[in-house]
Amino acid sequence: MRREDIQPLLYQAADRVPEPDLADAAWADGVATRRRRRRNVLIALLTVLGIAVGAAIGFGVSGSRSAELVPPPTTPTLPQGYLPPAGQIAGIDYWVAPPAGSERFLDRLYTPLGDRLRLPDDPDSLSEHRLENLAAVVLEERGGRYDALLLGEDSSWARADLQLRKIRTGSPLSSGAISPDGRFAAFPQPGELVIVDVTTAEVFRFTLPSQDVSSVSWLPTAERILVSGPGVAYRVVVGEGGDGEKPVTAIPSARNPASITAPYRMDSGAVLRYLVNGEYSLDSELQLPVRTWVGQTFSTYTMTARLFIANDIQQVPTKSSQPQVVAAISTLRALRSSLLVLGETDPSTPGTADPAHVREPGCCAVLGWYDDYKPLILVRGWVLAWDVRTGKVQRVTELAVDGVALGPGIRP
């Protein structure tokens, strides 16, 4: 083959191969390059975003853990009308009540008792005018016997269809007379317990082994009632929940009959819880400067209250009498206890010779609770309410009767 024949042969072979489109190849290569650049940029952005999210999560977790270890400071919200306590007695905050003689100037707490509780003129018989929820019971002495006058939650009166006899201590009205459901009123009598149902006007009588009983206190279910006198105490089944239990069962007594209460009693330096067998167990100890307890113990679901005459209290010096203190003790560890010292008027103050300005020992006692936070307190000629959350004292009613027992109907 000659040299000059090679070139024609190469042209002939190349003619069978398709001619490449260089523009398309360049475009395709450019698109691929742009896609690679976009993918790289997207990967970089996602990496940066992932790092940022991880850092934020880590900071949040660290912050929450720090918050658990060191909680931010908060300012507690005080209830409306809060009054700061005057100090502490035995580690418990105490307030000093307005002095005797100032009761009529206190703010009033409105109840069915009215501004002044007095005997009604001519109430209907309970058999003719039955009541739904007792607010109060008072007694009227007539001819050596007592009539029971019953006040309902609607402020209407009825006279029970029975006459009560005098007991050794005088009037047969105990401060714990009204059942927790406001349906029954119970009266200690020589050798018996008399109960009236205000919804039906029925009267029930239970014979007791002792002729000398003076105090009654209902159990929370209103199926049983505790009756006590000097050196004796009984549990009486008055409902249908006896389950074979004896109608009258002797239980351990106390030196002071008013100490036999349920579900709690404050006595002998402790809060004691009532047990189904009639005995008491220790709920908490008290370190209060008690000389003697006065009246009954009344309880709510969270607190129990009773009044005591104190030994000399250094924090609250008195001039004319021993200090008297209402102890509202919490039965839940999460709630605080409180004390109210009944103030006295300085004897040198003009006009204080009036007996209304004197609170001698025995003049005062707890009568019950208005609600879960306000114990009701009997003072000379008045019923007061004390809010244990704020320390504020209000007047409930002025008394024109010799004694009163209060019930749940006192609440609106």
Rosetta blueprint (number, residue, H / E / L):
1 M L
2 R L
3 R H
4 E H
5 D H
6 I H
7 Q H
8 P H
9 L H
10 L H
11 Y H
12 Q H
13 A H
14 A H
15 D H
16 R L
17 V L
18 P L
19 E L
20 P L
21 D L
22 L H
23 A H
24 D H
25 A H
26 A H
27 W H
28 A H
29 D H
30 G H
31 V H
32 A H
33 T H
34 R H
35 R H
36 R H
37 R H
38 R H
39 R H
40 N H
41 V H
42 L H
43 I H
44 A H
45 L H
46 L H
47 T H
48 V H
49 L H
50 G H
51 I H
52 A H
53 V H
54 G H
55 A H
56 A H
57 I H
58 G H
59 F H
60 G H
61 V H
62 S H
63 G H
64 S H
65 R H
66 S H
67 A H
68 E H
69 L H
70 V L
71 P L
72 P L
73 P L
74 T L
75 T L
76 P L
77 T L
78 L L
79 P L
80 Q L
81 G L
82 Y L
83 L L
84 P L
85 P L
86 A L
87 G E
88 Q E
89 I E
90 A L
91 G L
92 I E
93 D E
94 Y E
95 W E
96 V E
97 A L
98 P L
99 P L
100 A L
101 G L
102 S L
103 E H
104 R H
105 F H
106 L L
107 D L
108 R E
109 L L
110 Y L
111 T L
112 P L
113 L L
114 G L
115 D L
116 R E
117 L E
118 R L
119 L L
120 P L
121 D L
122 D L
123 P L
124 D E
125 S E
126 L L
127 S L
128 E L
129 H L
130 R L
131 L L
132 E L
133 N L
134 L E
135 A E
136 A E
137 V E
138 V E
139 L E
140 E E
141 E E
142 R E
143 G L
144 G L
145 R E
146 Y E
147 D E
148 A E
149 L E
150 L E
151 L E
152 G E
153 E L
154 D L
155 S L
156 S L
157 W E
158 A E
159 R E
160 A E
161 D E
162 L E
163 Q E
164 L E
165 R L
166 K L
167 I E
168 R L
169 T L
170 G E
171 S L
172 P L
173 L L
174 S L
175 S L
176 G L
177 A L
178 I E
179 S L
180 P L
181 D L
182 G L
183 R L
184 F E
185 A E
186 A E
187 F E
188 P E
189 Q E
190 P L
191 G L
192 E E
193 L E
194 V E
195 I E
196 V E
197 D E
198 V L
199 T L
200 T L
201 A L
202 E L
203 V E
204 F E
205 R E
206 F E
207 T E
208 L L
209 P L
210 S L
211 Q L
212 D L
213 V L
214 S L
215 S E
216 V E
217 S E
218 W E
219 L L
220 P L
221 T L
222 A L
223 E L
224 R E
225 I E
226 L E
227 V E
228 S E
229 G E
230 P L
231 G L
232 V E
233 A E
234 Y E
235 R E
236 V E
237 V E
238 V L
239 G L
240 E L
241 G L
242 G L
243 D L
244 G L
245 E L
246 K L
247 P L
248 V E
249 T E
250 A E
251 I L
252 P L
253 S L
254 A L
255 R L
256 N L
257 P H
258 A H
259 S H
260 I L
261 T L
262 A L
263 P L
264 Y E
265 R E
266 M E
267 D E
268 S L
269 G L
270 A E
271 V E
272 L E
273 R E
274 Y E
275 L L
276 V L
277 N L
278 G L
279 E L
280 Y E
281 S E
282 L E
283 D E
284 S E
285 E E
286 L L
287 Q L
288 L L
289 P L
290 V E
291 R E
292 T E
293 W E
294 V E
295 G E
296 Q E
297 T E
298 F E
299 S E
300 T L
301 Y L
302 T L
303 M E
304 T E
305 A E
306 R E
307 L E
308 F E
309 I E
310 A E
311 N L
312 D L
313 I L
314 Q L
315 Q L
316 V L
317 P L
318 T L
319 K L
320 S L
321 S L
322 Q L
323 P L
324 Q E
325 V E
326 V E
327 A E
328 A E
329 I E
330 S E
331 T L
332 L L
333 R L
334 A L
335 L L
336 R L
337 S L
338 S E
339 L E
340 L E
341 V E
342 L L
343 G L
344 E L
345 T L
346 D L
347 P L
348 S L
349 T L
350 P L
351 G L
352 T L
353 A L
354 D L
355 P H
356 A H
357 H H
358 V L
359 R L
360 E L
361 P L
362 G L
363 C L
364 C L
365 A E
366 V E
367 L E
368 G E
369 W E
370 Y E
371 D E
372 D L
373 Y L
374 K E
375 P E
376 L E
377 I E
378 L E
379 V E
380 R L
381 G L
382 W E
383 V E
384 L E
385 A E
386 W E
387 D L
388 V L
389 R L
390 T L
391 G L
392 K L
393 V E
394 Q E
395 R E
396 V E
397 T E
398 E E
399 L E
400 A L
401 V L
402 D L
403 G L
404 V L
405 A E
406 L E
407 G L
408 P H
409 G H
410 I H
411 R L
412 P L
